[in-house]
Amino acid sequence: MFPQRKKVHEPEEEQPSHCALCRDILKDPVSTSCGHWFCRQCITSYRDRPASSGDSSCPQCGKRSRLQTAIGTSTVQRDSGLQEVLDEHKISVRRRCEHVTEGTDKTGSGTPLNRLYTELYITEGQSEEVNTQHEVRQLETASKKKALHDTPIKSHDIFKASPDQQRPIRVVLTNGVAGVGKTFLVQKFTLDWAEGLENQHVSLVVLLSFRELNLIKDEQYSLLNLLHVFHPTLQKITAEELSDCKVVFIFDGLDETRLSLDFINNEVVSDVTQKASVNVLLTNLIKGKLLPSALVWITSRPAAANQIPPSRVDRVTEVRGFTDPQKDEYFRRRFSDEELSSRIISHIKTSRSLHIMCLIPVFCWITATVLDHMWTTDQRGELPKTLTDMYSHFLLVQTKRKKQKYHEGHETSPQELTEADGEVLLKLGRLAFEHLEKGNIMFYQEDLEQCGLDVTEASVFSGVCTEIFKGESVIFGKTVYCFVHLSVQEFLAAVYMFHCFTNRKTEVLKDFMGWDDYPTLDVFLMRAMEKSLKSKNGHLDLFVRFLHGLSLESNQRLLGGLLGQTDNSPEVIQRAINNLKKMNSYVICPDRSINIFHCLTEMNDHSVHQEIQEFLKSEN
């Protein structure tokens, strides 16, 4: 007796991993009403045969059937009306993505992305190292050992399943620290698609930022309306056509969201024309209840990634930034002057702190901005070797550019910082500090006004506080503000706090550190470090590093009267260094010890690093 044949139909949650036509791993899977699974391209090609070939029958079992995600004989490729809309959308997103800006230029006036973009190092999975630290890595020797176990992945293969994966990749979550290149990454993916270079099996790529979505978080939209509003070129697309398309939704910047993503209690929405709040639409899209054939890509800083339940994510990737060769390539791409790029690369390699930080593309830009200015304007003085030194110069360069742009001033010394400059910087510093405590990295007009900032004043001072003139400002009439990078917010927060210390603003100090007495500089730094050590996610790590760097006379001299006067005699500085070394002896958590180590570097003390090097040599 022959064994009984198993039922052909399999439930959705147990869908097979191979196409019944090509026998390969499923790509863009669709099922027939009789329960068989195929790649969309395979089944479309089969059904595009003449009717006599049995185009309405299932190629697996021969039964007459329909597709569950209906393609029918009028495919997207053959629908000229829809194709015209999709072509127009490609042109629109190409124009939006082909030029990018680093820092303060307005959208559309930047550099061609393809000329500037340097390949990023992306891995599948996520390292605990980046998740628990700020933007610094373990010692170079430890990171090299870890790299042996990495699984690199290319951006255009982000939805491509590996041979050992049994299910298609539908939802991807990409983590990466601030400034590591996540936004450039998704723009490059979108541009390559729009230019016909990659992922041409995808009909439609929809790029949205959480910064934009925040502006409508309390309003009701359908998914179809959402596309119409944020991508006007798609206003003619219908609900039926959207369901027929292979769509990739890219949501950039989960860490900036002010939406309340509830994957348990939110109502179910399965119709693209059904109105709901944005957070409800998003959770249903991720869960596959709404437009289940759509692919979803979300980017986030690690600390915010837990808003998406792991069970809802098919692949987690991590943007690690630049490898050492990619750092060199970035500077060579950015400067046509080969001699200048070589000088910058050589200088970075002389400072371990700068070289490590240059794994982050935004820091490469800051470094390039400062060193380019110093060399091309024949500025005298020692080149910056610490983060605090680099950011102090960066602040002065941007202030100077503002003067030249709006006041047509003559070339001035970088040490010149006017009283008016100082007032605006301290107001921005207060904004930076208060919202760093709250975990906010973007602000609205009312936030600026609470810190005494006039909107026009902040716009003029565009070197430090950038006004974001994107689609949301035009559509919804509300402007979003942010610092050019999180590290700039942290630096200005440290400048503000140091100013409060030197000017004895005890109420601010008490609110932050919880004590009434006015301490000496070394005690002030020790208490700030103790507070940062209590932070589980390390959100004050870089802020405290900058505080220690600002205690040095060289940086105080560079920033003029902005910081005020304090007793930073060699004896006081040595006491602060000794306090750090004592803390290092009782702090157990490795990432916390690393930040103490970096604070010592900011104070130009390299003794611990030398001790580590000696220890490593003895171990080998």
Secondary structure, 3 states (H helix, E strand, C coil): CCCCCCCCCCCHHHCCCECCCCCCECCCEEEECCCCEEEHHHHHHHHCCCHHHCCCECCCCCCECCECCCCCCCCHHHCHHHHHHHHHHHHHHHHHHCEECCCCCCCCCCEEHHHHCCCCEEEECCCHHHHHCCCCCCCHHHHHHHHCCCCECCHHHCCCCCCCCCCCCCEEEEECCCCCCHHHHHHHHHHHHHCCCCCCCCCEEEEEEHHHHHHHCCCEECHHHHHHHHCHHHCCCCHHHHHHCCEEEEEECHHHCCCCCCCCCCCCCCCCCCCEEHHHHHHHHHHCCCCCCCEEEEEECHHHHHHCCHHHCCEEEEEEECCHHHHHHHHHHHCCCHHHHHHHHHHHHHCHHHHHHCCCHHHHHHHHHHHHHHHHCCCCCCCCCCHHHHHHHHHHHHHHHHHHHHHCCCCCCCCCCCHHHHHHHHHHHHHHHHHHHHCCCCECHHHHHHCCCCHHHHHHCCCCEEEECCHHHHHHCCCEEEECCHHHHHHHHHHHHHHHHHCCCHHHHHHHHCCCCCCCHHHHHHHHHHHHHCCCCCCCHHHHHHHHHHCCHHHHHHCHHHCCCCCCCHHHHHHHHHHHHHHHHHCCCHHHHHHHHHHHHHCCCCHHHHHHHHHHHHHC
